[in-house]
Amino acid sequence: MEQAGSKLDGARVFNHYSLAGVILFHAPRVSVFIDSRVDLYEKAGILDDYLEIHGLDPGWDVLLDAWKVDAIIYPTTHPLIHALTQ
């Protein structure tokens, strides 16, 4: 993660919720999509977008594009990764 962190400095990352702490620890200049401060994200409407993309709800890909993320950090076995590689 440390090596990836330097490559992602300043990047907008769509991340799995459970990986935010690791990302922020190893790459503090990376802008994560969501972290454990769910109350802040819920008020801003970000939590709903995260859940729609994470759950592959209809239109998830359009929503992900709208956020203009530079990278995605997710477990390789997650269905989102599979959907992105199709």
Secondary structure as UniProt FT lines:
FT   HELIX           2..7
FT   TURN            8..10
FT   STRAND          12..15
FT   HELIX           17..19
FT   HELIX           20..26
FT   TURN            28..29
FT   STRAND          31..32
FT   HELIX           38..44
FT   HELIX           46..54
FT   TURN            55..56
FT   TURN            58..59
FT   HELIX           60..66
FT   TURN            67..68
FT   STRAND          71..73
FT   TURN            76..77
FT   HELIX           79..84
//
